[in-house]
């Protein structure tokens, strides 16, 4: 078993049905209210990949200071989009602050973060992998990339 | 400086400090470890993601 960094395929279909709403300006759901997104951590023996459709507690990390389901992602910046040509462009979004798990002890090695929508039945957005970590009476911080067309945490591109 | 450890807050002068980093295409990661008599009592890690999933959608055209 292994984790594979990937955009969850289910998320692509859900975008077309407006299941997800990153924007407080989008009235498709509750007017001017963005959904709540969360970030959960998974152990190295989990199988998180493009087939992941929703948050699950199976193989999620556990330990002192960590609550099942992970932490809420700070979302103060609405999605943006930029044309890369007359026929193509990139839509992108990045959490507006680092994702921090404070004062935790996570003894089982983990290497994966699942971003998911807790406002929409915990549906999955994307799986992010990194080098295996453990934490002992400390903090685990995921610093977000720059919110640009080439580095944002969530990017959708037309070609 | 006080360090939060498995044995409570301790002055870092009492602890052995080790740190490291990884820098590759996927991430830039740093970590700090503190040991008391050889026992790991604190470990924090800081991951900066570089490479993230990227999805290409093919645009439909008419005609």
Backbone of each chain as ProteinMPNN parsed JSONL, in Angstrom:
{"seq_chain_A": "XXXXXXXXXXXXXXXXXXXXXXXXXXXXXXXXXXXXXXXXXXXXXXXXXXXXXXXXXXXXXXXXXXXXXXXXXXXXXXXXXXXXXXXXXXXXXXXXXXXXXXXXXXXXXXXXXXXXXXXXXXXXXXXXXXXXXXXXXXXXXXXXXXXXXXXXXXXXXXX", "coords_chain_A": {"N_chain_A": [[0.855, -1.185, 0.0], [0.44, 2.231, -0.727], [0.705, 5.81, -0.811], [-0.404, 8.195, -3.204], [0.279, 11.18, -4.71], [-2.223, 13.257, -5.968], [-4.827, 14.824, -7.928], [-8.134, 14.468, -6.955], [-10.26, 12.475, -8.81], [-13.003, 12.427, -8.53], [-13.532, 14.944, -7.616], [-13.338, 16.546, -9.863], [-15.622, 16.002, -11.368], [-17.476, 16.828, -9.501], [-17.044, 19.536, -9.448], [-18.303, 20.379, -11.735], [-20.928, 20.08, -11.054], [-21.245, 21.885, -9.138], [-20.729, 21.192, -6.522], [-18.718, 21.916, -4.803], [-17.686, 24.91, -3.212], [-15.526, 27.342, -3.147], [-15.672, 29.99, -2.891], [-16.689, 33.006, -1.342], [-18.202, 34.725, -2.748], [-19.84, 33.421, -4.433], [-23.077, 32.689, -5.235], [-24.243, 30.224, -5.526], [-24.478, 28.298, -3.572], [-25.073, 28.733, -0.193], [-25.613, 32.126, -0.027], [-22.786, 34.15, -0.471], [-21.183, 32.692, 1.249], [-18.523, 30.697, 1.852], [-17.687, 27.212, 1.487], [-16.579, 25.002, 4.109], [-13.35, 23.852, 4.351], [-11.207, 21.135, 5.128], [-8.219, 19.62, 6.481], [-6.758, 16.551, 6.652], [-4.518, 14.142, 8.073], [-2.634, 11.292, 6.97], [-1.382, 7.987, 7.517], [1.664, 6.341, 6.435], [1.086, 3.871, 5.383], [-1.4, 3.98, 4.317], [-3.828, 4.151, 1.61], [-4.188, 6.462, -0.251], [-5.318, 8.251, -2.993], [-6.035, 9.197, -6.425], [-8.44, 7.932, -6.568], [-9.712, 8.347, -4.219], [-12.617, 9.407, -2.664], [-13.808, 10.695, -0.547], [-13.377, 12.011, 2.794], [-12.061, 9.752, 5.202], [-11.793, 7.997, 8.252], [-10.215, 5.834, 8.306], [-6.993, 4.662, 8.53], [-6.161, 7.207, 9.127], [-4.025, 9.505, 10.85], [-3.376, 9.277, 14.384], [-3.252, 10.46, 17.72], [-1.886, 12.209, 20.574], [-3.387, 15.351, 20.941], [-4.294, 15.501, 18.344], [-7.192, 15.749, 16.46], [-9.68, 13.633, 15.105], [-10.332, 13.914, 11.672], [-8.869, 16.142, 11.258], [-7.727, 19.519, 10.716], [-9.31, 22.74, 10.287], [-9.113, 24.504, 7.267], [-7.75, 27.66, 6.554], [-9.496, 30.048, 4.803], [-9.423, 32.746, 3.225], [-9.143, 33.883, 0.84], [-10.558, 34.251, -2.246], [-11.118, 31.99, -5.037], [-9.219, 32.34, -8.1], [-8.795, 33.152, -11.581], [-6.958, 32.906, -14.614], [-6.283, 33.767, -17.922], [-4.32, 31.882, -20.152], [-4.007, 31.849, -22.8], [-5.867, 32.634, -25.769], [-7.6, 30.568, -25.797], [-7.259, 29.06, -23.574], [-6.78, 28.591, -20.021], [-6.165, 29.057, -16.47], [-7.57, 28.068, -13.472], [-7.367, 28.745, -10.018], [-6.549, 28.19, -6.548], [-5.604, 28.755, -3.196], [-5.144, 27.953, 0.212], [-5.276, 30.556, 2.668], [-3.519, 30.656, 4.732], [-0.916, 28.965, 6.567], [-1.235, 25.439, 7.218], [-1.637, 24.131, 10.318], [-0.82, 21.82, 12.767], [-0.991, 21.81, 15.999], [0.958, 21.269, 18.92], [1.106, 18.38, 19.039], [1.426, 14.792, 19.262], [2.45, 12.455, 17.147], [3.044, 9.404, 16.558], [3.113, 7.343, 14.719], [4.393, 6.971, 11.511], [3.654, 9.372, 9.005], [2.641, 10.601, 5.781], [0.966, 12.032, 4.178], [-1.538, 14.405, 3.236], [-4.965, 14.954, 3.177], [-7.08, 17.064, 1.471], [-10.29, 18.188, 2.001], [-13.885, 18.687, 1.68], [-15.722, 19.743, 4.189], [-18.201, 20.783, 4.367], [-19.704, 19.635, 2.459], [-20.524, 16.853, 2.74], [-18.038, 15.805, 3.358], [-16.539, 15.458, 1.04], [-13.828, 14.579, -1.13], [-11.019, 16.572, -2.183], [-8.217, 16.829, -2.936], [-5.129, 14.975, -2.808], [-2.173, 15.212, -1.047], [1.245, 14.579, -0.898], [4.261, 14.03, 0.996], [7.584, 13.89, 2.406], [8.088, 11.215, 4.75], [6.978, 11.658, 8.115], [7.226, 12.034, 11.701], [5.869, 13.299, 14.76], [6.735, 14.682, 17.858], [5.481, 15.836, 20.748], [5.207, 18.365, 19.568], [4.914, 20.727, 16.814], [3.305, 20.343, 13.641], [3.713, 21.728, 10.598], [2.305, 22.807, 7.599], [3.287, 24.655, 5.094], [1.858, 26.789, 2.754], [2.064, 26.823, -0.847], [2.891, 29.573, -3.102], [0.143, 31.549, -4.201], [-0.377, 31.243, -7.195], [-0.726, 30.921, -10.799], [0.902, 28.839, -11.462], [1.757, 27.604, -9.173], [-0.175, 27.303, -7.196], [-2.178, 25.687, -4.621], [-4.463, 24.27, -5.429], [-5.168, 23.696, -8.702], [-6.683, 24.123, -11.829], [-6.649, 23.473, -15.216], [-7.289, 24.531, -18.517], [-6.731, 23.4, -21.835]], "CA_chain_A": [[0.0, 0.0, 0.0], [1.21, 3.467, -0.795], [-0.075, 6.99, -1.148], [-0.003, 8.806, -4.466], [-0.198, 12.553, -4.834], [-3.094, 13.337, -7.142], [-6.12, 15.487, -7.842], [-9.137, 13.417, -6.887], [-11.086, 12.516, -10.014], [-14.375, 12.754, -8.142], [-13.607, 16.394, -7.454], [-13.535, 17.169, -11.168], [-17.043, 15.907, -11.671], [-18.226, 17.633, -8.526], [-16.934, 20.946, -9.842], [-19.307, 20.647, -12.763], [-22.242, 20.103, -10.431], [-21.188, 22.924, -8.111], [-20.707, 20.615, -5.176], [-17.75, 22.655, -3.998], [-17.735, 26.36, -3.344], [-14.42, 27.969, -2.433], [-15.822, 31.45, -2.956], [-17.757, 33.649, -0.583], [-18.956, 35.563, -3.673], [-20.637, 32.561, -5.298], [-24.386, 32.48, -4.603], [-24.809, 28.927, -5.887], [-24.831, 27.623, -2.329], [-25.535, 29.813, 0.664], [-25.045, 33.356, -0.587], [-21.6, 34.778, 0.128], [-20.594, 31.841, 2.286], [-17.695, 29.629, 1.306], [-17.699, 25.956, 2.216], [-15.461, 24.786, 5.024], [-12.435, 22.808, 3.915], [-10.372, 20.632, 6.208], [-7.016, 18.886, 6.081], [-6.504, 15.403, 7.516], [-3.236, 13.475, 7.829], [-2.739, 9.834, 6.834], [-0.148, 7.247, 7.736], [2.34, 5.961, 5.198], [0.545, 2.612, 4.863], [-2.725, 4.213, 3.749], [-3.897, 4.122, 0.139], [-4.88, 7.683, -0.673], [-4.923, 8.553, -4.367], [-7.075, 9.831, -7.229], [-9.703, 7.227, -6.369], [-10.292, 8.763, -2.948], [-13.802, 10.227, -2.942], [-14.25, 11.433, 0.638], [-12.613, 11.784, 4.015], [-12.327, 8.555, 5.979], [-10.91, 7.885, 9.407], [-9.36, 4.66, 8.122], [-5.576, 4.976, 8.332], [-5.83, 8.582, 9.515], [-3.13, 9.51, 12.0], [-4.001, 9.5, 15.689], [-2.265, 10.734, 18.75], [-2.172, 13.312, 21.477], [-3.553, 16.673, 20.353], [-4.844, 15.442, 16.984], [-8.604, 15.378, 16.404], [-10.061, 12.969, 13.856], [-10.843, 14.879, 10.694], [-7.829, 17.137, 11.014], [-7.951, 20.916, 11.073], [-9.974, 23.578, 9.281], [-8.2, 25.287, 6.431], [-8.086, 29.084, 6.49], [-9.881, 30.382, 3.426], [-9.766, 34.166, 3.155], [-8.875, 34.351, -0.518], [-11.407, 33.571, -3.212], [-10.423, 31.459, -6.219], [-8.93, 33.27, -9.185], [-8.525, 32.497, -12.861], [-6.146, 33.708, -15.524], [-6.131, 33.2, -19.264], [-2.949, 31.662, -20.617], [-4.084, 32.137, -24.232], [-7.266, 32.942, -26.074], [-8.416, 29.358, -25.667], [-6.882, 28.277, -22.394], [-6.56, 29.356, -18.811], [-5.943, 28.321, -15.236], [-8.261, 28.47, -12.255], [-6.496, 28.308, -8.922], [-6.925, 28.581, -5.178], [-4.678, 28.306, -2.153], [-5.493, 28.436, 1.56], [-4.642, 31.845, 2.94], [-2.577, 30.539, 5.851], [-0.343, 27.631, 6.742], [-2.035, 24.445, 7.936], [-0.791, 23.84, 11.474], [-1.282, 20.882, 13.79], [-0.205, 22.327, 17.118], [1.126, 20.499, 20.169], [0.654, 17.012, 18.801], [2.363, 13.678, 19.207], [2.001, 11.526, 16.107], [4.161, 8.463, 16.596], [3.118, 6.513, 13.511], [4.852, 7.792, 10.394], [2.637, 9.816, 8.06], [3.235, 11.27, 4.613], [-0.103, 12.451, 3.282], [-2.618, 15.277, 3.699], [-6.154, 14.988, 2.318], [-7.907, 18.271, 1.521], [-11.665, 17.78, 1.72], [-14.933, 19.682, 1.905], [-16.543, 19.27, 5.311], [-19.565, 21.311, 4.2], [-20.372, 18.847, 1.42], [-20.403, 15.414, 3.037], [-16.613, 15.441, 3.453], [-16.047, 15.013, -0.269], [-12.394, 14.8, -1.294], [-10.536, 17.531, -3.179], [-6.906, 16.443, -3.452], [-4.214, 14.261, -1.927], [-0.83, 15.79, -1.11], [2.216, 13.738, -0.21], [5.546, 14.637, 1.352], [8.433, 12.92, 3.073], [7.54, 10.634, 5.977], [7.24, 12.433, 9.329], [6.587, 11.809, 13.001], [5.948, 14.504, 15.588], [6.763, 14.377, 19.294], [5.239, 17.031, 21.575], [5.591, 19.513, 18.746], [3.986, 21.209, 15.788], [3.52, 19.995, 12.248], [3.256, 22.873, 9.8], [2.326, 22.721, 6.137], [3.255, 25.995, 4.51], [1.243, 26.737, 1.437], [2.805, 27.446, -1.947], [2.355, 30.862, -3.536], [-1.133, 31.414, -4.904], [-0.2, 31.686, -8.585], [-1.211, 29.96, -11.799], [1.829, 27.711, -11.614], [2.147, 26.989, -7.899], [-1.287, 27.256, -6.226], [-2.437, 24.348, -4.087], [-5.458, 23.641, -6.303], [-5.116, 24.333, -10.02], [-7.387, 23.459, -12.93], [-6.186, 24.122, -16.435], [-7.808, 24.133, -19.825], [-5.664, 23.408, -22.851]], "C_chain_A": [[0.888, 1.231, 0.0], [0.292, 4.609, -1.173], [0.47, 7.621, -2.419], [-0.596, 10.196, -4.572], [-1.034, 12.701, -6.096], [-4.282, 14.243, -6.869], [-7.179, 14.407, -7.871], [-10.105, 13.547, -8.066], [-12.529, 12.885, -9.685], [-14.578, 14.253, -8.019], [-13.891, 17.082, -8.786], [-15.007, 17.135, -11.565], [-17.883, 16.772, -10.746], [-18.124, 19.12, -8.824], [-18.035, 21.307, -10.829], [-20.712, 20.704, -12.185], [-22.295, 21.088, -9.263], [-21.292, 22.358, -6.701], [-19.811, 21.426, -4.251], [-17.884, 24.156, -4.242], [-16.624, 26.975, -2.507], [-14.654, 29.465, -2.234], [-16.964, 31.962, -2.094], [-18.633, 34.513, -1.495], [-19.883, 34.74, -4.564], [-21.97, 32.252, -4.628], [-24.989, 31.111, -4.878], [-25.201, 28.113, -4.657], [-25.465, 28.681, -1.426], [-24.836, 31.094, 0.227], [-23.875, 33.869, 0.233], [-21.012, 33.984, 1.29], [-19.798, 30.715, 1.622], [-17.892, 28.351, 2.116], [-16.499, 25.899, 3.156], [-14.626, 23.609, 4.536], [-11.524, 22.411, 5.069], [-9.203, 19.833, 5.642], [-6.743, 17.793, 7.111], [-5.198, 14.725, 7.105], [-3.416, 11.956, 7.808], [-1.367, 9.172, 6.945], [0.398, 6.722, 6.409], [1.773, 4.678, 4.584], [-0.862, 2.768, 4.305], [-2.668, 4.118, 2.227], [-4.756, 5.296, -0.318], [-4.396, 8.024, -2.074], [-6.102, 9.172, -5.11], [-8.433, 9.159, -7.068], [-10.381, 7.601, -5.053], [-11.452, 9.718, -3.208], [-14.235, 11.07, -1.757], [-13.306, 11.145, 1.8], [-13.03, 10.472, 4.672], [-11.338, 8.514, 7.135], [-9.972, 6.681, 9.291], [-7.94, 5.098, 7.757], [-5.244, 6.454, 8.531], [-4.887, 8.521, 10.716], [-3.95, 9.661, 13.288], [-2.897, 9.741, 16.697], [-2.679, 11.933, 19.574], [-2.287, 14.623, 20.711], [-4.124, 16.683, 18.955], [-6.29, 14.974, 17.048], [-8.911, 14.729, 15.066], [-10.724, 13.972, 12.924], [-9.855, 15.983, 10.4], [-8.235, 18.535, 11.432], [-8.645, 21.657, 9.926], [-8.945, 24.433, 8.552], [-8.675, 26.739, 6.382], [-8.326, 29.49, 5.045], [-10.353, 31.826, 3.371], [-9.56, 34.735, 1.76], [-9.715, 33.561, -1.497], [-10.59, 33.011, -4.376], [-10.227, 32.54, -7.273], [-8.746, 32.479, -10.466], [-7.812, 33.469, -13.775], [-6.077, 33.019, -16.873], [-4.654, 33.028, -19.586], [-2.85, 31.827, -22.127], [-5.537, 32.475, -24.511], [-8.172, 31.743, -25.885], [-8.136, 28.565, -24.398], [-6.661, 29.184, -21.189], [-6.378, 28.453, -17.619], [-6.819, 28.924, -14.137], [-7.461, 27.957, -11.081], [-6.957, 28.873, -7.593], [-5.901, 27.996, -4.219], [-5.191, 28.782, -0.794], [-4.686, 29.689, 1.896], [-3.71, 31.817, 4.144], [-2.021, 29.123, 5.887], [-1.32, 26.726, 7.487], [-1.169, 23.937, 9.081], [-1.505, 22.873, 12.421], [-0.412, 21.166, 15.015], [-0.186, 21.357, 18.292], [0.591, 19.085, 20.027], [1.802, 16.03, 18.992], [1.779, 12.642, 18.266], [3.142, 10.537, 15.893], [4.243, 7.564, 15.369], [3.441, 7.396, 12.307], [3.708, 8.116, 9.433], [3.304, 10.585, 6.931], [2.205, 11.891, 3.688], [-1.078, 13.388, 3.974], [-3.749, 15.198, 2.682], [-6.873, 16.304, 2.55], [-9.321, 17.857, 1.146], [-12.656, 18.835, 2.18], [-15.869, 19.189, 3.004], [-17.968, 19.809, 5.241], [-20.383, 20.482, 3.223], [-20.06, 17.368, 1.623], [-18.966, 14.925, 3.013], [-16.026, 14.943, 2.14], [-14.599, 15.458, -0.484], [-12.101, 15.836, -2.372], [-9.214, 17.049, -3.778], [-6.085, 15.771, -2.356], [-2.815, 14.847, -2.125], [0.124, 14.907, -0.311], [3.52, 14.499, 0.009], [6.372, 13.559, 2.045], [7.849, 12.464, 4.402], [7.96, 11.428, 7.208], [6.648, 11.76, 10.554], [6.756, 13.093, 13.791], [5.886, 14.082, 17.044], [6.622, 15.674, 20.084], [5.605, 18.304, 20.826], [4.51, 19.908, 17.759], [4.341, 20.601, 14.433], [2.889, 21.089, 11.403], [3.386, 22.573, 8.323], [2.194, 24.141, 5.599], [2.757, 25.906, 3.08], [2.156, 27.341, 0.366], [2.189, 28.797, -2.282], [1.092, 30.641, -4.37], [-1.015, 32.001, -6.309], [-0.688, 30.599, -9.532], [-0.323, 28.736, -11.908], [2.141, 26.997, -10.307], [1.001, 26.806, -6.907], [-1.568, 25.818, -5.782], [-3.44, 23.583, -4.94], [-5.462, 24.406, -7.618], [-5.863, 23.48, -11.04], [-7.046, 24.213, -14.198], [-6.946, 23.622, -17.649], [-6.686, 24.249, -20.835], [-6.254, 23.554, -24.238]], "O_chain_A": [[1.94, 1.267, 0.638], [-0.763, 4.406, -1.775], [1.674, 7.579, -2.674], [-1.814, 10.374, -4.531], [-0.597, 12.312, -7.179], [-4.695, 14.412, -5.722], [-7.134, 13.518, -8.721], [-10.692, 14.607, -8.285], [-13.196, 13.569, -10.461], [-15.663, 14.767, -8.287], [-14.603, 18.085, -8.832], [-15.558, 18.129, -12.039], [-18.875, 17.37, -11.162], [-19.028, 19.883, -8.485], [-18.619, 22.389, -10.768], [-21.597, 21.32, -12.778], [-23.262, 21.119, -8.502], [-21.873, 22.976, -5.808], [-20.108, 21.598, -3.069], [-18.163, 24.594, -5.358], [-16.764, 27.114, -1.292], [-13.92, 30.123, -1.497], [-18.067, 31.416, -2.115], [-19.689, 34.984, -1.071], [-20.631, 35.302, -5.364], [-21.999, 31.622, -3.571], [-26.134, 30.858, -4.502], [-26.149, 27.33, -4.702], [-26.318, 29.445, -1.879], [-23.61, 31.136, 0.123], [-23.955, 34.006, 1.453], [-20.413, 34.553, 2.202], [-20.362, 29.882, 0.912], [-18.226, 28.409, 3.299], [-15.535, 26.651, 3.009], [-15.141, 22.509, 4.335], [-11.125, 23.247, 5.879], [-9.206, 19.428, 4.48], [-6.527, 18.074, 8.29], [-4.824, 14.736, 5.933], [-4.245, 11.408, 8.534], [-0.348, 9.722, 6.528], [-0.309, 6.668, 5.403], [1.96, 4.427, 3.393], [-1.459, 1.787, 3.863], [-1.592, 4.017, 1.638], [-5.907, 5.125, -0.719], [-3.191, 8.08, -2.316], [-7.063, 9.621, -4.485], [-9.462, 9.749, -7.395], [-11.519, 7.201, -4.812], [-11.287, 10.725, -3.897], [-14.952, 12.056, -1.929], [-12.547, 10.176, 1.788], [-14.211, 10.127, 4.693], [-10.192, 8.945, 7.005], [-9.045, 6.531, 10.087], [-7.734, 5.822, 6.782], [-4.164, 6.903, 8.147], [-4.952, 7.582, 11.509], [-5.09, 10.124, 13.255], [-1.765, 9.284, 16.538], [-3.688, 12.583, 19.302], [-1.403, 14.973, 19.929], [-4.416, 17.752, 18.417], [-6.583, 13.926, 17.623], [-8.465, 15.201, 14.02], [-11.565, 14.77, 13.337], [-9.988, 16.687, 9.399], [-8.993, 18.715, 12.385], [-8.575, 21.254, 8.765], [-8.035, 25.0, 9.157], [-9.862, 27.007, 6.192], [-7.471, 29.3, 4.179], [-11.551, 32.096, 3.461], [-9.775, 35.924, 1.527], [-9.601, 32.338, -1.573], [-9.499, 33.502, -4.666], [-10.97, 33.52, -7.329], [-8.56, 31.263, -10.428], [-8.026, 34.68, -13.724], [-5.836, 31.814, -16.949], [-3.842, 33.915, -19.326], [-1.754, 31.934, -22.675], [-6.343, 32.588, -23.587], [-9.392, 31.893, -25.821], [-8.726, 27.505, -24.185], [-6.392, 30.378, -21.324], [-6.429, 27.228, -17.739], [-6.806, 30.133, -13.907], [-6.927, 26.849, -11.133], [-7.654, 29.885, -7.526], [-5.403, 26.887, -4.412], [-5.633, 29.925, -0.678], [-3.55, 29.847, 1.45], [-3.17, 32.852, 4.533], [-2.593, 28.202, 5.303], [-2.13, 27.194, 8.287], [-0.096, 23.379, 8.853], [-2.649, 23.097, 12.816], [0.763, 20.801, 15.051], [-1.187, 20.714, 18.608], [-0.266, 18.649, 20.795], [2.977, 16.385, 18.898], [0.749, 12.031, 18.55], [4.081, 10.803, 15.142], [5.319, 7.08, 15.021], [2.827, 8.446, 12.116], [2.901, 7.251, 9.093], [4.387, 11.147, 7.096], [2.516, 12.239, 2.549], [-1.411, 13.2, 5.144], [-3.529, 15.355, 1.481], [-7.235, 16.631, 3.68], [-9.535, 17.247, 0.098], [-12.329, 19.739, 2.949], [-16.708, 18.319, 2.77], [-18.845, 19.346, 5.97], [-21.606, 20.608, 3.162], [-19.419, 16.727, 0.79], [-18.704, 13.768, 2.685], [-15.124, 14.106, 2.132], [-14.199, 16.551, -0.082], [-12.841, 15.961, -3.347], [-9.107, 16.882, -4.993], [-6.312, 15.968, -1.162], [-2.339, 14.958, -3.255], [-0.17, 14.536, 0.825], [3.833, 15.464, -0.688], [5.899, 12.44, 2.243], [7.193, 13.239, 5.098], [9.118, 11.823, 7.346], [5.681, 11.005, 10.453], [7.666, 13.88, 13.531], [5.084, 13.227, 17.42], [7.528, 16.508, 20.092], [6.232, 19.207, 21.381], [3.358, 19.483, 17.856], [5.51, 20.375, 14.119], [1.687, 21.341, 11.483], [4.438, 22.14, 7.852], [1.121, 24.742, 5.647], [3.187, 25.053, 2.304], [2.926, 28.259, 0.645], [1.102, 29.129, -1.807], [0.99, 29.682, -5.136], [-1.489, 33.106, -6.578], [-1.02, 29.493, -9.106], [-0.762, 27.697, -12.401], [2.721, 25.911, -10.316], [1.205, 26.195, -5.858], [-1.236, 24.861, -6.482], [-3.285, 22.38, -5.152], [-5.726, 25.608, -7.65], [-5.687, 22.263, -11.098], [-7.141, 25.44, -14.251], [-7.209, 22.427, -17.783], [-5.799, 25.093, -20.703], [-5.515, 23.581, -25.223]]}, "seq_chain_B": "XXXXXXXXXXXXXXXXXXXXXXXXXXXXXXXXXXXXXXXXXXXXXXXXXXXXXXXXXXXXXXX", "coords_chain_B": {"N_chain_B": [[15.739, 29.333, 26.062], [12.5, 28.025, 26.254], [11.391, 24.724, 25.707], [8.744, 22.761, 24.571], [8.181, 19.574, 25.717], [7.934, 15.955, 25.949], [8.086, 15.672, 28.597], [7.188, 17.902, 29.754], [7.652, 21.505, 29.857], [10.929, 22.465, 29.073], [14.168, 23.904, 29.581], [16.164, 24.73, 26.81], [18.861, 24.452, 27.141], [19.314, 22.2, 28.558], [19.001, 20.181, 26.857], [19.802, 18.069, 24.032], [20.184, 19.22, 20.779], [19.069, 18.549, 17.532], [18.886, 19.069, 14.048], [17.517, 19.226, 10.726], [17.128, 19.117, 7.116], [15.259, 18.814, 4.052], [15.355, 19.27, 0.625], [13.756, 19.229, -2.282], [12.167, 18.535, -5.477], [9.547, 18.327, -4.715], [9.096, 19.256, -2.116], [10.129, 21.492, 0.535], [11.538, 20.828, 3.454], [11.953, 21.176, 6.927], [13.21, 20.153, 10.129], [13.194, 19.91, 13.697], [14.726, 18.44, 16.43], [14.774, 17.443, 19.843], [16.65, 16.049, 22.44], [16.733, 14.273, 25.511], [19.035, 12.98, 27.499], [19.495, 11.094, 25.482], [16.952, 10.324, 24.81], [14.249, 10.944, 22.647], [12.44, 13.817, 23.017], [11.139, 15.888, 21.908], [9.87, 16.727, 18.761], [9.486, 18.62, 15.93], [8.145, 19.498, 12.726], [8.346, 21.109, 9.557], [6.816, 21.596, 6.639], [7.071, 22.776, 3.4], [5.13, 22.85, 0.66], [5.882, 22.218, -2.721], [5.392, 21.026, -5.229], [2.347, 20.331, -6.587], [-0.766, 18.547, -7.156], [-1.913, 18.778, -10.483], [-4.426, 19.584, -12.68], [-5.512, 19.019, -15.905], [-7.995, 20.205, -17.966], [-9.865, 19.478, -20.783], [-11.025, 21.713, -23.12], [-14.21, 21.983, -24.649], [-15.18, 22.39, -28.041], [-17.154, 24.042, -30.5], [-18.356, 23.299, -33.798]], "CA_chain_B": [[14.433, 29.176, 25.415], [11.763, 26.87, 26.74], [10.941, 23.787, 24.688], [7.707, 21.823, 24.996], [8.664, 18.207, 25.545], [7.075, 14.921, 26.529], [8.242, 15.744, 30.052], [6.842, 19.267, 30.127], [8.531, 22.52, 29.29], [12.303, 22.367, 29.563], [15.094, 24.852, 28.982], [16.901, 24.038, 25.75], [20.246, 24.22, 27.561], [19.363, 20.863, 29.145], [18.667, 19.217, 25.809], [20.618, 17.997, 22.823], [19.381, 19.681, 19.639], [19.437, 18.116, 16.188], [17.971, 19.602, 13.038], [17.843, 18.801, 9.376], [16.242, 19.621, 6.079], [15.189, 18.145, 2.753], [14.947, 20.21, -0.411], [13.678, 18.565, -3.58], [11.148, 19.105, -6.363], [8.226, 18.204, -4.122], [8.943, 19.923, -0.822], [11.26, 21.941, 1.343], [11.142, 20.427, 4.797], [12.923, 21.285, 8.014], [12.74, 19.579, 11.383], [13.996, 20.121, 14.908], [14.574, 17.386, 17.434], [15.458, 17.675, 21.12], [16.854, 14.799, 23.168], [17.133, 14.323, 26.907], [19.768, 11.734, 27.798], [19.332, 10.16, 24.38], [15.536, 10.062, 24.516], [13.58, 11.994, 21.88], [11.372, 14.413, 23.828], [10.428, 16.876, 21.09], [10.177, 16.777, 17.319], [8.583, 19.407, 15.101], [8.515, 19.504, 11.315], [7.756, 22.206, 8.781], [6.851, 21.204, 5.229], [6.572, 23.708, 2.391], [4.835, 22.097, -0.558], [6.291, 22.863, -3.969], [4.739, 20.395, -6.366], [1.006, 19.919, -6.205], [-1.494, 17.954, -8.271], [-2.331, 19.729, -11.495], [-5.404, 18.916, -13.513], [-5.802, 19.615, -17.198], [-9.322, 19.953, -18.504], [-9.9, 19.767, -22.21], [-12.179, 22.535, -23.455], [-14.989, 21.549, -25.806], [-15.369, 23.422, -29.057], [-18.25, 23.83, -31.44], [-18.013, 23.482, -35.199]], "C_chain_B": [[13.77, 27.902, 25.933], [11.244, 26.031, 25.575], [9.86, 22.892, 25.284], [8.174, 20.403, 24.703], [7.655, 17.221, 26.134], [7.137, 14.932, 28.048], [7.908, 17.141, 30.577], [7.81, 20.264, 29.507], [9.906, 22.435, 29.935], [13.159, 23.421, 28.874], [15.963, 24.108, 27.96], [18.359, 23.776, 26.119], [20.429, 22.82, 28.161], [19.25, 19.766, 28.085], [19.691, 19.229, 24.687], [19.725, 18.325, 21.627], [19.943, 19.119, 18.337], [18.421, 18.702, 15.215], [18.407, 19.123, 11.665], [16.868, 19.377, 8.384], [16.313, 18.738, 4.844], [14.691, 19.169, 1.752], [14.954, 19.472, -1.741], [12.551, 19.184, -4.398], [9.78, 19.172, -5.711], [8.055, 19.098, -2.908], [10.255, 20.521, -0.338], [10.849, 21.725, 2.789], [12.289, 20.627, 5.78], [12.346, 20.621, 9.253], [13.731, 19.879, 12.502], [13.683, 19.022, 15.896], [15.35, 17.772, 18.693], [15.486, 16.36, 21.898], [17.25, 15.09, 24.606], [17.76, 12.978, 27.252], [19.503, 10.665, 26.737], [17.9, 9.859, 24.002], [14.928, 11.238, 23.752], [12.405, 12.53, 22.687], [10.624, 15.509, 23.063], [10.853, 16.712, 19.637], [9.09, 17.577, 16.625], [9.081, 19.359, 13.663], [7.733, 20.581, 10.592], [7.936, 21.866, 7.308], [6.299, 22.337, 4.374], [6.386, 22.94, 1.104], [5.26, 22.894, -1.776], [5.477, 22.341, -5.145], [3.387, 19.871, -5.931], [0.294, 19.315, -7.405], [-1.99, 19.032, -9.221], [-3.256, 19.022, -12.454], [-5.634, 19.684, -14.802], [-7.206, 19.223, -17.635], [-9.319, 20.344, -19.972], [-11.171, 20.557, -22.526], [-12.889, 22.023, -24.696], [-15.14, 22.705, -26.784], [-16.522, 23.051, -29.969], [-17.731, 24.004, -32.855], [-16.982, 22.498, -35.686]], "O_chain_B": [[14.399, 26.849, 26.035], [10.727, 26.559, 24.59], [10.035, 22.332, 26.366], [8.52, 20.078, 23.567], [6.656, 17.615, 26.737], [6.334, 14.277, 28.711], [8.289, 17.514, 31.687], [8.683, 19.891, 28.722], [10.041, 22.346, 31.155], [12.908, 23.786, 27.726], [16.434, 23.0, 28.217], [19.021, 22.962, 25.476], [21.549, 22.319, 28.261], [19.386, 18.58, 28.383], [20.35, 20.234, 24.422], [18.637, 17.768, 21.487], [21.144, 19.206, 18.077], [17.237, 18.813, 15.532], [19.536, 18.671, 11.48], [15.902, 20.043, 8.755], [17.286, 18.017, 4.622], [13.706, 19.862, 2.008], [16.013, 19.13, -2.268], [12.038, 20.245, -4.044], [8.941, 19.983, -6.106], [6.973, 19.645, -2.694], [11.339, 20.109, -0.75], [9.922, 22.365, 3.284], [13.438, 20.29, 5.497], [11.127, 20.539, 9.408], [14.927, 20.07, 12.278], [12.521, 18.714, 16.163], [16.434, 18.35, 18.62], [14.48, 15.657, 21.998], [18.001, 16.025, 24.885], [17.072, 11.958, 27.289], [19.313, 9.49, 27.053], [17.649, 9.211, 22.986], [15.074, 12.39, 24.159], [11.478, 11.786, 23.008], [9.593, 15.998, 23.524], [12.037, 16.578, 19.329], [7.908, 17.246, 16.722], [10.275, 19.2, 13.41], [6.609, 20.917, 10.965], [9.054, 21.849, 6.792], [5.183, 22.803, 4.602], [7.346, 22.439, 0.52], [5.026, 24.1, -1.854], [4.946, 23.109, -5.947], [3.295, 19.06, -5.01], [0.699, 19.54, -8.546], [-2.441, 20.089, -8.781], [-2.91, 17.968, -12.988], [-5.92, 20.881, -14.772], [-7.552, 18.042, -17.665], [-8.831, 21.41, -20.346], [-12.274, 20.102, -22.224], [-12.245, 21.669, -25.684], [-15.219, 23.865, -26.38], [-16.815, 21.873, -30.174], [-16.788, 24.758, -33.093], [-16.597, 22.536, -36.854]]}, "name": "protein", "num_of_chains": 2, "seq": "XXXXXXXXXXXXXXXXXXXXXXXXXXXXXXXXXXXXXXXXXXXXXXXXXXXXXXXXXXXXXXXXXXXXXXXXXXXXXXXXXXXXXXXXXXXXXXXXXXXXXXXXXXXXXXXXXXXXXXXXXXXXXXXXXXXXXXXXXXXXXXXXXXXXXXXXXXXXXXXXXXXXXXXXXXXXXXXXXXXXXXXXXXXXXXXXXXXXXXXXXXXXXXXXXXXXXXXXXXXXXX"}
